[in-house]
Amino acid sequence: MSTRYPTATEEEREAAIEAAAEALHDGELVVLPTDTVYGLAADAFDKGAVTQLLAAKGRGREKPPPVLIANAATLDALATRVPDWARTLVEKFWPGPLTIVCHEQASLQWDLGEARGTVAIRMPDLKLTRDVIDRVGPLAVSSANTTGDPAATDAEAAEEMLGDKVEAILDGGTASGGVASTIIDATGEEPRLLRLGAIGVARLNELLAEHDLKLLIEDPDDEADEADKADESDEVDEVDEDLDAETDATDATDATDQAEDQTDAETDDQNDDQNDDQNDDQNDDQNDDQTVSLTKQDDGDA
């Protein structure tokens, strides 16, 4: 059974960091808060610990966890061929809710899963998290939840789902963000959106314009979501990090079939209303359910 560590005072905080670092060095799993949601963490260079992390979440090696780092300089130690436009995004949004998928350094002695030579990297905007990373090194971190459940945004929810699978839980209160990171693929010639999260498309494109680039969006619903957010004072819908993107495609197809059946059965006016409702529902469902794994990234990114 895990031990829960408060972090309200400086003494509690130091004790929590020390306990987490010791557990991670010993190959154990730890739950810790991040600036987005709570994360389930393992030493990224401990193959056994990463295997435990995937097992605890109920997922396979086809969904490798992202890696959290404590400072931007570590990016070049883990990744290679990082394009200039990606560095521009990193300079603007790190620390923060931006995950960049890069080509990994070939010399790295780790096994995150079936990563196909890539690694997803993020620098969290929470000093407590970065202090733990400073003690241990890069951490493999996925959202603190079991697959199919919402990502935990407080220690209580994380303990309920994972308390019997981790050594320590750092209680940092309610996660300040509550929305998963935006994930960008930087392994190609142009930036590609893998998951829409806390950073919107418009903000990214403002910076990419400096490089005469624009974000490639393969899912048109992400563009629709972006338009919806503009109409709603740029509010970001919550993203569930742990449901497979293929499920989204299946759900969208099923919803379309239902719309066609209803079109046969209802009047033209009813069709218009129902199609509008269905489109809104699909956008919400897909924004809630998107996930990626390194080429189809996790995130999980916490």
Order of alpha helices (4+ residues) and beta strands (2+ residues): beta-alpha-beta-beta-alpha-beta-alpha-beta-alpha-beta-beta-alpha-beta-alpha-beta-beta-beta-alpha-alpha-alpha-alpha-beta
